[in-house]
Each structure stands twice: as structure tokens, then as C-alpha cells.
Amino acid sequence: MSTMTSEYFRGRADTSLKPSVSLSSTHLQTSQKMVEDAVDGDLLKNSYVADTGKFLNLILPVEGDTVSELLASLAKDKVYDEGTRQWRDLPVVAGTTEVSFYKPFVAVANTINQACSVLGGREKVRIRTSWIDAHSTPPSSRDDDAPKIRPDILAVLGTKEQHEEWEKGVAVKSEAVSKADGGTQEEVKSKQAKKARADWLRVHVPVEIKSDNKNIVPVVRQLCTYMRQVFREQADRRFVLGLALCKTDLSVWLCDRSGLIGTQTPINIHKEPEKFIQVIAALALLNPEQLGWDTSMKLYRPHFPAPFQLVHSYHESVQFKDFSSTVYETPWAIEMPKRDGSGRETFISVRGLSMTRSEIMHGRATVVWEVVKLADIEGDSDEIQRYVLKQSWRPVSSRHEAEFYGRLQRGDDRIGANVGELYSFEDVEIEGFKDTTSRIRHELPTTPFSIAVHTPILGKRDRDETIEASSHVKSTSGAAIQSADESQADPRVLSRLVMETYGWPIKFFKDIPELLRVIRDALQGHQDLYYKAGVLHRDISIGNILICPEDDVGKKTHGRIIDLDYAKLTDNYIDAVLPVPEQDWDEGMKGSYDETNTMLRKRIGCHIDKVAFSELYNRYYVRDVDEIVKFVKVTHSSKDLPTGTLKSPIILSCDDLDVYHETRAQPDFSEHAPQMAPRTATLPFASYEVLADEHYNASSIEPVSHNSIHDVEALFWVSQNVCLTRGGPGGSRRRELKLENSGGVPKSLERIVFCFFDSTKDVLANNRRILYKRFNDLESIIMPHFHPYFESLKPLMLEWSRLLRLTYKFPSNPSVPTPTLHCQVIAAIEKTLQEIENTAPSTPHPATVAELKRRKRDLAWVQEFRLKMKQSAVTKSAATQYTTVESAEVDLLGLSPDRARSDVREYTAVGPPDSPTQGQPPKKKPTIRK
């Protein structure tokens, strides 16, 4: 076995790892340093400040008369002294400790809240809030890996009494966990004494306080770690507000998925009490959508009578039990258009499939749920259709993913059978307008603000890879390749789409034949998109190739390619150039044929037949005899074809040379206009040409345009990654590569995985280039480290690599690669598949059996969810009579009865409240439709 040379490590010493884009869903505790680095990675070039007055009046607007009325009330109660221009008990002198700020700030803020609740004008409290001192104990989280960060002060949802009631729910949960963990009664009580005083689910606004005002940057940076955690815990937050108080100077910050924006000039809370009151009052008086909540999402409460309820998470009636034990299992109700556009329908999230990116502070922040229709859950139908709902903040300048899916016309000839299938889509509207970050920010003029105090460095973290088995988004920590201008905030729009496609990422294959079929199907799907729809994927990754079940147990499957977020499309095509029949050859072509074969007989003892020559001469190399000879020589050598003599040459055909008769028109992207967005590809699987923006062949002067060969190469690297990092069927990472076993990792395997998948863009690009030049390194250095289970795939990987290398070396056109590459790779996969199936063992691998059991459980999840919801409704209904929103609660919210009824919607989809069948489980076992 050869060893890796130092050439493959060039750049490692002075090139740091790119920070991960998400930190959740690992089985290691997230440290504060990790969160800080993630914040820096998101906001390093995406932080801005705006004029303070404009910021307050547009983002936190409160009428001047209301502020004056509040100030007069507070002065009357001696909370604010207009003579000394100072808030009661809030420090103003230097040298005061931070702790001395907490209690007075909380008291003043709560007093302002109380004054808001008794306003005589038309403004009423919309969000009931309590301010608490939270500096001593981290808030409670449903994520066991959540960082133990501690905001100084929190504005939490609910009155003081409601907050205390919520704490009881947290305490009950903590006590159950403590008892489950074991320990003496004294130890359990000790743990209870340290229970959280708040819950991240109820955080409205975090506050960071420092006793001096010398440097605001670290204060804002720390504040952003709390805001990031709110995104991580609250799925229905569009943006988060935060406050930073440095001695007497207050700044207000808003984080959405375009980054951070704050007030440029600090507010002196003592000298400018009106502005301070405006900030605190706005957090109670403004509508929920103005304070960051997504009003298009509601909690599904099956345990509520009548027989269930949909309610916003910020509603005062929400209780601890309305949320599940994890962010993945909390059921959300989301309305989407019907497939035929005739109206709208409600989907209920069964579980989160990918939630790790929800904490992103600049980017798409894609989250994915497995969902079912509310009508199916509450109805008595024997069939339940599962769907996948994907939500992301896409750049306004980018096309909606649905547009790409819509171009593929599906018919009886199975076109599109290997591509994800769209059900419906929309750009989300809030209060009748598209929900964009530009609208959230009211298009405020901004100037850049530097938040990072150092360049973020974040190492790779081990992951529990079963948590997000069906991620439906990129499943690596690599971010998109950045090349767009980031000097200005990029406006984004909240988009959703519902897919009928459900499956598991390719790493969860059950055996080698299935793995090959899924790769083949994905390649076929890519080919359909490319040739028949004019769509180029551009973001091939492990998470974008799905194993889709065709039965209720996951034994029969097929592959699909999904996630067209970063695709590009064209309506332009180049007609295929057909070979010239021999009878139509002119004298020049005849002479070239003789010249080509004369050279080939002398050099390799071969010549090519007339059909192969016509294909090469007319379409591939356009009358370039030297290029034809070079191509035949390289192909002859790489395939180890037989050699003849000058007098008895071996005749080579199209089949020998892998030259396909191609009649399809080629998509032409030469007029494609680049969008104002990051250049696309998932780092671990990207081609050198995409990573470096240079051709493998240094002699080429044409600009690099992402084309189909780059995607086929990305699929090759996906396959390599599976063979190197997986321990066989079922998706488990090789034991040697898990962090807990890192002490015993073979250094050569660790280096290969690092150099070709886990490193930075520059290192990955350099290693791809070296491997292209030294083709034999694939067989001598990389493939010996394949897990033994993948031994039978080595010949296919070599052939795939050879085909890629030939296509790069001999492109027919710089912007349109050799059109037969898809066919060539598919043929190689089919050949390998046939060989393996003919020699397959009769007894399945133990990991195959385990994977099939996992799939069976996974596919039964929807049915179990429905039964669980029905049983919950029955239990609650037997103990409680039907209730409505009480008028007292309506008054407390400051809402009209009509608005309150729309805020908390009662449904009776199964039957009226007194129906004897209401909430009963279905008599028949539901059929789950894929």
C-alpha cells in the first residue's frame, strides 16, 4: 500500500477549517466558544448599523403621545426622576458591578410593561411579557446539546404568574430526568435547586449588560449568541430582537437571515428616557409579526377539546405540554396552497427531518419536516399520504426551487421518475405582503459594522447521524462556495414547498445492489433534468440523493435526486452534430481518415473503423487529426486494449473507444446570467474546476462554467465518501473515524478523509488537481482504505474516474462536455450491478437486517403519530368539556373577540363536540401512501 505524499497536505499548516454552519443535533455539548465562532462565521461580513431614530421609528414604532403618557405615569410613580434625569436605582457611576444593574433594570422594564397595560389610548398590550434576571442559571432547553449560555436579563412570554406556571413544567421535566439518571434523593433535590429559571422556548428578547461602555463589539457578539439560540429553539421566529446595555448606553439589535442590523448611535437611557420607554413599550405593544414571530405557523394541540386547536406559540393559553420533548417532535400547523391551486389546506408536522440549520443567522436557514394533511389526521380515511415540507430563506434574486421542478414534464415514459416530485409551493406572506428581510428592515440605509474579534476557527464535530436520517438538505458541514459580493446585505424571502418525495440519504443503503441502483437512478434523474428540462443541479451531495421506499417496509426502493435550490436553467439548446455517412465523405475527410490510421498503426498498432472516425471527426474534435490520435491513444492505454502490429493492426470500434452515437440536443448555458448569490457546490464533493475556478487542463483559457461533468464528478466523490467513511449498510460512520475512537484511527485513513472531504476549499482543490495528474494514486493510495464491505466497487470507481479524466482531457466543447458521459457511467454501473447480483450471498448482512428494521419503524411513524394524536384527544376530551376563548382572555390580549377567534382556531373536522365518534382511533389500520 502506497502512502500519501506531502504534496497532498500543502496549505494545511496555514489554512484553517471553515466554520460549521450549524451546531445542533450532535451528541457533544455545544460550548460557548463554538457558538461564538458560529456567530462570527455568519455575521463577519453581514453586520450593519442604521440611524438610531429611523431604526426606532420604523422597526419599533410607538406613537409619541403614548410615550409621553407612559413617561408622565412613570415620573408620577417616581420610577423616573425628571429633575436628576435618572431611572430609580439604575447605576450611572463608573466602577459599578454588572450585578448591580440586573434587579433595577428588570424592575424598570416591568414597570413600563405594567404602565402599558393600563394605557387609556387605543394601543393595547399584544405580547404579554415579563422581564427576569437570568444571569445565574442557563435557560432550559429541549436540546440536550444546547450550550450553557446565560443571558443577563430576559424578556419572556407571559405574565409573572404564567412564567412561574411554566417553570413548574420545566421542574417536572427536570425531576423526571434527574430520577431517570439515578442518584440519591439529596442529589435529585440538588439538581432541582439548580433548575432553569427560564425556557428558551419562551424567550422574547435577550439582554446583555456591561458596566462600562468602552467597547461594544464583544457585548454585541455575546448578545448574538443568545439570539442564535432563540432561532435554534423557536421554529416560528422570523427574526429576533436583542438589547445591549453598556453602563448607560443602550443599543438595539435585530437579527434575521440577512444578518445583523443595529442602532448606530447608543441611547443614553437616563438622558433620553423617551427612547428607552419606546423600546421597552414596543416589545409589548406591537403585533407579534412586528416582533419576529411567523404568524403563518401555529401549534397543533390534539389534547385540546373540540377536538383540537391550532394556536400561535406566543398565545397566553399555550402551556409547557404543548411542546414536545425535542424541537423535532413539536407538531406545527402550516397552511399551503392546494396542488391544483383551488384553495389552501393545512399540513401538520409529524417530525423534523432537518432542523440543524434553523439557527443560521445569515443564509437560507433551511428546515425540513415530514408532514401530513390535517384532514388525514383528524379524518377517518384508511389512507394517509406523507409529504415533506421544506422551508428556507432564499435570496430574492434566486429562482424558487419549484420553478425547476415544474419544468420537468412527467409522463408515461417515466420522465422524472428519478427526480423529486413537487406538490405545492409559495413565498410566505405576512399581513398580505411577501415576507422578505428587506420588509423586516423597512429598507433602512445601513453602513457595515464589524462584529468578529477574530477569524472563526471551528473544527469538525462528531455527529449522531441517525438523528436526521432524512435530512433532504445538505448533510455535511461544508458551506456553499462564496464568490458573491457581500458588501451589502442580501435581501431574502421566506419560501416553502411541499414535496411528495420521501426517503433517506444514500448513506442509509441496505446493501451494495441498492447503493448502485440509487446512484444509477440519481444519475438518470440528473440526466433527465439536464437534457429534457434544461436544468443543471449544481449541488450534488449525500443529502440530495434519496433512497425512496416503494412499499411499507422499505425493502423495495428506487433513487431520486432532490434539492434544486442552487440549480440553473436555460431554454437554449445546441443541436447534436451527426456523423457524416461514408458515401458523403469529401476528399479532405478521406485524407484525414488515412492520416489518422497511419499514425495510429505506427504508434499503437491499431486503427479505428470508419463509424468511429466519423463520430470523432465531425462532432468531438472538428477535423483535428492530432486530437483524435491523442484521444485514441489515451483511451487505448486506460482501457488496456490489445495492441497489434504495423502490418496487422487491431481495429477499434465505437464500443472499444466508449464513443456513443448521440443525437440529443445539448443545453446551452452560455447566456446564463450569474445571480447575486454565493457560487454553488457542497465543498466536500466539488470538482477542482468549481473550487478553483480553473480548468484541470491548464492550457485552456476559457472561463469555467459549472456544467454537467462537474455534477457527475460530484456524484463520484459522494460514492468515494461512502466507501471511505461508512462501515457498511445502514449509514453508520466507520468506528475508526468516530471521535471517541480517535486515539486508534489509522493516520492514513484520517489523512485521506481530511484531505479529500473535511478540509478547506483551497486544500480540497489542490488535492483534486494532484489526483487528476496522478491517476494511479486513486488505486494505490485512496482505494486501499475503502471499508472491506466495498471491495467489489473498486473496479467501478476506477472506471468512473477514467471516464471523468478522459472527458476533462478531451472536451468536445468548453461549455458543453462530452454528451455521452451520463450514458458511459450508467453503463459501467449496470455492468457492476449485474456482476454483483450474480454473486450475491444468500444470507443478508447483519447490518442489512438492522437497516430494514429501522426503515420499518421509520415508515410506521406517521401511523403512530396519528394514533397518538387521536388517543391524546380522547383522553383530554373525557376529562374536560368543550371550551372557547373566554372574553376575559380576549381583553387581556387587547384583541377584539373576532381577532381572538381567528388567533385560536377551533376545528371540528371529525364531528361536532358531542359526536360519539369524535376523536376515536380509526377502526382500520391506516395505509401510508408514499
KEKE-980398 format. One record per residue (C-alpha): x, y, z. Coordinates in pm, whole numbers, plus 50000, padded with zeros to 5 digits. Layout:
<zalos>
XYZ ...
</zalos>
This chain:
<zalos>
500005000050000 501415033849900 501435062850140 500295098450085 502985122949988 503375156950148 502065172449826 498535163449933 498935183550254 500015216350101 498195245150259 497155226450571 499515244550808 498295279350723 494695272350617 492115268350891 488975247850879 485885266150760 483395270351045 480395247351057 477125263550965 475155246651241 475895232651582 472775214451691 471895177551671 475275164651774 475855142552072 478515165552214 477785195552432 477945227752234 480405251152402 480115288752420 483275291552211 481655270851936 478615293551934 480785324651925 482735311151629 479485302251452 478235337651512 481455351651368 481155328751067 477615340450998 477995377451073 481615385550990 480585403250668 476865406350735 476525431251021 475255466650979 474085497051171 471415522651083 470425557051204 469035552451555 466005574751511 464965558251185 465575523651331 463285530351629 460545547551430 460385520851159 461185488651344 459865496951693 457235523751626 455235537051921 453145568651898 454695599152061 451585605852269 451775570552409 455445575152506 454655608552671 451755593152863 453995564952984 456785588553087 454335610153283 452985579453462 456475566753547 457565601153672 454465603453887 455295569954046 458895581754097 460285554153878 461935581353671 463205613753826 462805641953574 464875665153794 468015644053807 467095627353475 467745592853615 465905559753649 465365547454000 468215525654129 469865521153787 473605528653826 475215558053649 478665559953810 481815542953690 483115512053866 479675497453937 479475459753908 477285443953640 475215425553900 474005458654038 472285465853704 470145434253688 467495439553952 466905476853880 466695471153503 464175443053550 462135464453786 462035494253547 461195472853245 458385455053428 457025488353549 456935501353192 455115469453092 452585474553370 452035510353263 451405498452906 448625475453027 446615504553167 447035529052879 443945549752813 444565552452439 443855527752164 447205509952198 446955477652394 449375450652500 449755425052222 452535403852374 452305398352748 455895398952869 457785395353198 461355407253248 463545384753464 467095383253594 468555352253426 472275356753480 472765329253738 471325299053553 471175289653182 467645287853038 466135253452996 466355237052654 464805207052481 468155201052314 470475181652546 473445195152348 472435231652383 475175255052504 475005265252870 474985302152790 473405326553034 471835359252922 471965386153188 468285395253151 465415380652952 462045392652841 459965360752849 456435354352728 453575356152975 452765373553300 454805367153612 452235341353724 452215324353384 456005323553379 456025307053722 453495281553600 455765274053305 458685269453545 456705242053716 456535223353388 460285227253346 460775215053702 458635184053647 460645175653337 463935181653520 462835159953811 461895131553576 465285133953407 467095135453739 465325104353869 465975086153543 469655094553576 469665079153922 471205093054237 470165098454596 467175119354698 469565146854811 471275146954471 467935149554293 466975178854517 470325194954448 469705192554076 466245207254126 467725236654314 469715244654003 466785241953764 466455268353494 464505299953573 463545304053209 463005283352896 464485292052557 461075284552408 459625314452593 462425339452532 461155370952367 464215393852394 467655386952547 469675414652712 473435416652766 474785441553019 478285455153080 479215480453345 481375501353110 480885514952761 484445512552631 483925485852365 480535474752241 481775447751998 482235419052248 478905428252412 477025426152081 478865394351990 477785378352317 474215390652263 474195373851922 474945340152080 471625343152265 469765354351955 471185324751767 469915301452038 466415316152006 466475307251635 467645272451728 464835266451978 461885285151826 460875272551483 458385300751429 460805330051461 461465351251153 463795374951336 464995381051691 465495413951875 468135419352142 469305447252372 472855456352476 473325479752772 476825492952830 476675513453151 474135539753044 474225533552669 471565511252514 471715497352162 469015477051989 469805448351753 467765428051507 468975395451356 467225379851058 468515356450787 470295385050610 472495390850914 472545416951189 471375453051197 471525476551495 471265512351612 474255533151510 474225557951799 473655544452151 470685556352355 471525571552693 468685556052892 468835583353159 469165613852934 466845600152663 464075583152862 461565586452577 463645564152352 464195538852629 460475537852701 459735534252330 461965503552307 460525485852612 456925495352531 457195484652167 458175449652279 454735446852442 452535468952223 453505458251872 451835429751689 453585395751702 454635397451336 456345430951407 458325414351687 459655384951488 457035357451501 455875338351197 452115341651220 451665316350939 452695288351180 450655275251472 450975247851729 448745217451682 447055208452013 445395174451980 444815172352354 442605203052342 438855195652320 436655204152024 438525181251918 441765200451872 443125235551844 445615254951636 447255282551835 450215305851797 453165297852023 453045332352182 449375329452280 448755331952654 446905298852660 449995279352546 451315255652810 454505236152866 452885203952741 452045219552402 455675214552305 457225180252265 460405169452437 462515179152133 462335205551861 461975176951614 458685163751750 456695195151827 453685194251590 453255225951383 450315235151161 451265252350835 448905262550557 449935257450196 448205260749858 446405230249727 448085212349441 445525224549187 445585260049326 441895258849415 442415269049776 444535262050082 444975232550315 446705226850647 449635203550698 450745190651038 454405183451104 454915147751219 458595152851296 461545173751191 463765157750931 466365185250929 466425212551194 470165218051238 470275248551012 467445267351183 469985286951390 471665302051085 471865339951114 472845346250753 471735321750487 468815300050386 468345285050735 466635255350569 464405233550786 462515202750671 459565184550826 457755152450748 454115163550729 450615150250673 447395167650590 445315178450887 442285162950718 444055129050714 445005131051081 441565141951201 439555122250946 438665085550920 440305078050587 442135044850565 444975061250373 447475086650496 449785103950249 453135115450384 454755146650244 457905166450304 457675203850372 460815224250316 461245259950435 464125283250356 465075319750326 466245321049967 467895351849814 465285373549644 467425372749330 467305334449314 464595314549143 462165294649355 463155258049364 459655248949246 460345265548911 462985239348833 460795210048933 457965224348724 460005223048403 460215185248407 457125172348231 456285138748381 454545113048164 454015076348096 457585072247975 458805076648334 460435110148264 461245125048602 460705092348789 464135097348948 463655133849043 461795146849348 458115154049286 456625187649377 453165190849536 452805228249602 454855258949687 454665295649781 456545325749906 455155332050253 453075363250308 452785381450639 449945406650667 449375404550292 452985411050184 455805387650089 457945381050393 461325394950296 464205406950508 464015440050321 460475444650451 461505433650802 464205460450795 461955486050623 464775490750369 466795511150617 470025525950477 472945509350657 476675510250699 478885479750778 479625470551138 482435446651235 481335421251495 484085394851492 487035398851724 488955370951549 488755348551245 486425319651330 488015285151350 485675256451410 486765220251391 484615191851268 482325177051534 481215141351557 477515137351481 474785113451577 473975105651217 470705088051293 469095119851427 468505134251082 468195102650877 466055120250616 467655154150602 466535164150250 469205191050261 472975191050253 474145167950527 477745179450555 479185208250745 480635223550429 479125256750329 478465269449980 481455283049791 481495320649837 482275343249545 479425368549553 479865404649661 478945405650030 479485442850086 475705448150110 473015428450290 471385403750056 467575405150078 465885371550134 462335358650113 460735331050321 459755302950084 458095269250133 457415239349916 455725206049977 457195175049813 455575141249761 459035125549770 460145109150095 463265088750154 466625085350325 470035098950220 472115075050015 474385066050308 471475046050455 471645019750180 470734984250282 473184965650054 475554970649762 472944964149487 470644990449633 473515015149662 474345010249294 470735012949183 470255045149376 473425060349228 472265049548881 468785063748936 470185096649064 472405099248758 469405091748536 467405118348718 470245143148669 470315134048300 466535139448267 466795173448429 469715183148210 468545171647869 464765172747899 464245202848124 467365223848062 468135222948437 471615217748583 471585207248952 474955221649068 474775209449428 475215171649440 475745158749795 474975128850015 471815145350145 470475152749797 470335116749676 467485097749835 466575061249877 462785062449827 460605033949954 458075017249725 456444995749994 455524998450363 458744982750491 461424999050273 462604967050110 461784977749755 463245011749670 464435034649395 466695065149387 465755101449338 467715133549315 466305163449506 467145198549628 467245222149330 467875253449538 471075261349352 470165248949005 470355269548687 468215266148377 468155275148010 465745274347720 468585273547468 469865241447313 472625232247070 471595206846808 473635175046803 476195172546523 475605139446348 478365118746188 478715120645809 477885087945626 480865073345440 479285079145100 479195116345174 482845119945277 484735146245087 488365142944982 489585161245290 487805137645524 489065107045338 492595120245359 492245126945732 490975091645790 494025076945617 496375100545802 494795092046141 495145054546091 498665057245958 499695074946277 497805050046497 499315019446328 502805033046382 502255042846747 499975016246897 499414990246623 495744999246586 493385017746361 489785029146403 486865019346186 485025044845972 482005048246202 484195057046500 486275080846291 483185098546160 481875103546517 485195117346637 485995137746327 482685155946290 481425160346643 484135157046904 487295171746758 486135190246449 488675178246195 491635178746435 493585147146348 496175152246623 493435153946891 491765122646755 495025103346767 495735115747119 492235105547235 492545070447086 495975065647243 494825076447591 491665055347571 493615025347440 496055027947729 493495034648006 491335005147895 494344982647839 493144973247491 495114948247279 497884960447053 498564948446701 501404954946461 502034978846178 501064952045926 498304935646135 496694963746335 493814958646579 490644975446456 488924996946721 485195004646715 482935029546892 482335003847166 486074999347219 486565036847247 483425043647455 482135066247178 478335067747184 476115077746895 474495108447049 471535125646883 470235146647174 470415184247164 472655198847433 471505225647681 473385257947617 474115278647928 476445303247755 473925331447801 473145322548163 473395353648379 475065347048718 472855356149014 473885377649308 474385347749536 477245325449651 478765302849391 477295268649442 478535233849529 478955214649851 482645216849937 483485180250012 482165168649673 483005197649444 485225194749138 488595211849129 487345233348842 484465246749053 486605250749366 489495268449194 487685284548900 490365269448677 490345240848427 492085208048500 493885214048170 495975244648244 496255252547872 492565261247848 491865298447855 488065295447852 486285306548172 484965278448391 481225274048367 479575249148602 478305221448373 477115185548387 480555169648411 481095187848741 477915172548881 478885137848759 482245142548931 480475153849250 478465121349245 481755102749208 483065119749524 479825111649707 480425075049621 484055077349733 482965092850060 480535064450128 483195038250060 485745055550284 483625067350578 480785041950611 481105009050794 478704990550565 474904991150530 472745013950745 474735046250732 476925041651038 480215060351025 483255037951046 484185030951404 487755042251342 486575077151241 484335084251540 485755109151786 485545085852082 487865062151895 490135088951754 493085076151950 493125044751739 492365059751399 494785048151130 496585080251043 496485073350670 492685069550670 492285100850880 494525119950640 492655108450332 489275118150476 490695151550581 492485158950255 489615149750023 486465158050224 486925176450554 489405203550464 489105238850328 488325249149974 491965255549884 493215222350022 490395202949856 491065219949522 494795212849541 494225176049616 491675171649336 494185186549093 497025163949209 494855133049182 493875142848828 497545144648732 498465112448915 495635089448818 497255058648974 497065074449321 493385066149332 494115028949321 497345029049519 496595054649793 492865060749833 491075028549744 493105005949979 491335024750261 487845016250140 485954997150406 486224959850320 482474958850258 483004980049942 485774958849790 483544949249495 483114985849396 486794992949332 486724984148957 483685006848909 485385035849089 488455032148868 486345031348552 484295061348665 487465080748736 488895071048396 485785083448216 485885116448403 489555121048326 489035114447956 486105138347939 488105165848107 491155158947893 489245158147566 486215181047595 484165184447279 483275219847373 484425240347674 480845248347782 479205215847667 481055184647791 481105151847607 477385143647590 477805106547645 479285108247995 475975100448167 475465070247944 479005058147997 478845059548376 475355044248385 476585015748164 479545009848398 477205009148699 474824984948523 477704961748443 478934961948803 475404957048933 474884926548718 478174911348830 477404917049198 473824904449178 475064872349015 477384865749308 475254879749593 475324858949915 472104841250010 472304853050373 471874890650425 474494910550611 473524917050979 473674954450913 471214949650625 468754932850860 469184961151110 468634987550842 465434970950723 464144970851080 464955007851112 463085015250789 460044996050903 459925016551222 460525048451029 457715041950783 455315034051067 455955067851229 453065085551056 450585058951164 451875060051522 451675097951522 448045096951412 447085071651677 448965091351941 447155123451847 443765105951848 444395089752185 445555122852329 442345139452212 440215111352358 441945113252696 441585150752720 438025150952593 436935125952860 438225148553137 437365183153005 434325198552846 434435219052530 435655254552592 436145285852387 438375316052422 436995334552723 436155371352696 438485379052988 441375363852794 440405383952489 440515415952691 443855406252842 445355402452496 443945435452384 442285418352087 438785420251955 436715388252001 436795382551624 440565385751612 440965363051913 438815336451750 440995337851440 444105336551657 442955304551828 441025284551569 438715256351673 438215228751417 435595201151415 436885180951121 435825147651272 432425157251409 430635180751648 431775181052013 429015157652121 429575132551844 430105097551989 432815090651731 434745122451797 438455115951846 438095078051816 441025059651657 440275046051310 438795011451300 441135000351025 444885002951022 445695033350805 447575027550483 450595050150445 450985062650090 454455071849974 
</zalos>
